[in-house]
Amino acid sequence: MTFAIRVKPGTRVDLGSIDSSDNGGLTKKSGKERMELLALQLNDLQDTLYAAGQHGVLVVLQGMDTSGKDGTIRRVFRYIDPLGAKSWAFKVPTELELRHDFLWRIHDKVPERGMMTIFNRSHYEDVLVVRVNNLAPVDVWRSRYEHINAFERLLTESNTVVLKFFLHISPEEQRLRLLAREADVEKSWKLSVSDWAQRQSWPAYMEAYEDALSKCSTKQAPWHIVPADRKWFRDLAVAEAIVDALEPLKAGWIESLATLGVERRKELAEYRARGGES
């Protein structure tokens, strides 16, 4: 069963019709058990991805504040070898970044072949925050959907697997998480007045997200909507979608490694025939 909702290209997303508290018919216990197996499977896939060096994998996480982007990274990728993975958080652009096109700072961080990269926020901020807060003229941010699709097409045609996840929480759940953060001495450092202020723009953000999800979900670089009110279900849905996307590629990776093994053994045999140590 697929728990993340894959956005079909060309369709219009209505976030209001999607239950952010969905549990897929699972209990928390059974969900966490399945998540553990998927985390181990993802580790195996990442090892093979790294060794084969044929594809890069880009995972994009977007969502409102407190939707769980950091937590998703910690739990879904808990067993990943750090040598084969990177994570980047995109915050407010620096002065230098603002002097370039909006994709300049993004392109530098996409994964090379063999690597898995996770984006905590991404190039989509330029059609979300920029749009809602009127940081650029309408004709500027509106043209960016086309640029984003072209950019992601370039990535996929260069053997990068692009998987995008919108972590969908309700405004009620966000409020509870913000209050819990405020009450927790060890987590209150995360507090920001802007977290509460941005809640006033919730309808505008949902409209912006609906446009981004609708306009920029393609066959090559699909968007997935993940019900995220339940943290354990959020993690499970993301992990399952990533594993489902990578598992069909594994056979090709193993085949290339087997071919490489034959070549390496031949080189070693030739080395020994020339008197090298055996």
N, C-alpha and C positions, 0 to 999 in steps of 0.2 A: 504493500500500500504506500502511495506517495502522499506525504503529509504537507509539504510545501506546495503552494498553489502556483503552478507555472502559468505565466501570462501569455496567452496565445497572441502571436503577432497580428496586428490589425484590429484587435478588439479594444473596447473601452472599459477601463477598470472603474469599478464602483466600490471604494473601500468601505463605505457604510454598510454594504451588504455582506461583508466578510466578518465572521465572528472572531475577534481577536483573542477570545478565551477558549477556543477550540482545543480539545485534548485528543482528537483522533480516535475516540472510543477506548483510550488506554488509561490505566491507572498510573500514578506517578512512579510506583515501584517497577511495573513492567516497562514503562518508558525509559527509565534509567538503566535497566538491564539491557535493553536494546541499544541504548546510546553507548554503553560500554563496548559492546561488540562492534558497533560502527566505528568508534574511535580507534580500536585496534585494527580494523580493516583499512581505515584511512591511513594509518601509520604504514601498513604494508604497501599500499598503493603509492604513498609518497616516497618510500625507499626505492621502489622500482622506477618511478618517474625520475628520480634523481640520477639513478644509475644509467638509465637509457638515454637521457638527455635529448629526447625527441620533441617534447612539449613543455610549455610553461603553463602554469595554472594561476589565474587571477580570480580571487574571491572578493567581491565587493559587498560590504555591509553598510546599509543605510537605515536610518530610523530616527524617530524623535528622541530627544533627550530621555535617558533612563530606559530606552527600549532594549538595551542589553548587548550592545556591540562588543564592549570589552569582555563581558562574561561569556559571550559566544566564542570569542577567540580563545579564551582560557580553557573552556571545557571541550569544545569540538576538536581543537588541535592539541589536546593535552599530551599526546604521545609522539607528536611530530618531532623529527630530528631537526634541531635548530640550524644545522649546517645546510639544510635544504629548504628552509623557509624564512620569509621575512614578513614583517607587519609594519604598515605605515599608517599614521593618523594624520589626516589633512585638516589643519586648523585654518584660522584666518590667514589669507595670503600675505606674504611679506611684501615689503616695498619692491624688492627685486622681482618677485613673482608677478606682481601687478604690472610690471613693465613689459611682460611677455603676453602671448596669447594664453587663454585660460587652461589649455591642455599642456602647456610647457612643463609645469611642475609635476604633472601626472605621468607623462611619457617616460620621464627619467626613472620612474619607480616601478614600471611594469616588469614582470618576471622574465628572466632569460630562460632558455630551454633547460629543463631539469629542475627548475625552481618552482616553489609554490609561494605566492605572495597574497597577503590579506590586506585589503584597504578598509580602514576604519574611517568612514566617510570617504568622499571621492570627488571626481569631476562633476558629479551630479549636484554638488553644493551650488554650482553656478547656474542651475535652473531651479533651485529650491530656496536657499537662504537669500541669494542675490535677487531672486524674483519677489519673494515675500517682503523683503525689507527695502525694495526699490533701490538697490545698489547699482543698477545699470538700467538703461532705457529698455523699454519693452522690445523694440526691434533687435536689440543686441542679444538679450537672453533667449528670445524666441528662435533666433537662428542657430542657437547652440544645440538643439536637438539633432539637427542634421549633421553638425560637426561631430557630435558624440557617436552617432551611428556609423559615420565614416571611420572614425578613430577605432571603434571596436571591431569594425569589419577588417581593418588593417591588422589588428592584433590576431584575430581568429585565422586570417589567411596566412599569418606567420607562425601558425601552430601554437597559439595561446588559447587555452580553454578559458572562456570568460563565463563566470557564474555570479549572478547578482541577486542579493537578498534584501528585501524590505522587511524589517522587523516591525510588525504591525501591533501596536498596543493601543488601548483605549485611553482617553483623557482621564478617566477615573483611575485606571491603574497607574498612570504616570503620576497623578497627584499623590497616591498612596506611597509610591516609591520615593518621591521627593520628600515627603514628610518623614519617612523612615530614615532617609539619608540625614535629614536635619536632626533626628533624635539620636543618631549613632555618632558618638564622639569620634570614633576612628574613621568614619566616612564623611563627616561634615566638611572636611576640606574640599570635597567635590562641589559643595554648594555654590550656586551663582544666582544672583538676582535675575540674570537674563533667562535662567531656566523657567522661572515663574512668569516673567514678562512675556516670553515667547508663547506661553499658553494662550494668551489673548489672541494670538494669530492662528490658533489650531485649525479653523475652517480653511484659512488661506493655505496653510501647509498641506492639508489633505487634498485640496484642489491642485496644488503644485505637484504633489506626489502622484496623483492620478494621471496627470498629463505626462510626467516623466515615465511612469510605468507603461502607459498606453503607447506613447510615441517611440520609446526606446527598447521595447522588448522584441528581439529578433530571433530567428531560428538559430543563428550562430551565437548570439549573446543574450540569452533569455533572462527576464526578470522572474524572481520567485517571491511570492508574498507569504510571509511566515507568521501565523498567529503567535504572538509573543507575550501575552499576559501571563502564561505559565512558562517559567524559565526552562524547566526540564523539557517541555514539549518543543519550545523554540530551538533548543540545542539539537534535539533529535531530528527535527525537520530539516535543519541546515545540513547536518552530517549525512543524513540519508540522501539528500539531493546531490551532494558532492560525490559521494561514493557511487551513486547511480550513473553520474556523468563520466567518472573516470574508469570504472570497472571495464567497460567495453574496449578501452584503449590498452589494457594491461597485456593482452595476448601479443599485440604488436611490439610492446616494450620488451617482453620476454624473448620474443623471436629475434629482435635486434641484439639483445644481450648474448643470446646463444651464438649468433653469427660472430659477434665480437670475441666470444670465448674461443671459437675455432681459430680465428686469426691470431689471437694471443698465444694459443698452444703451438701453432705453427711457427711463430716467431721464436718461441722458447726452444722448440726442437732444432731450429736452424742455429740458434746460439750455441746449443750443446754440441751440435755436429761440428762447429768450429773450435771445439775444445773448451767451451764454457763449463762452469761448474754445474753438476747435476745433483 
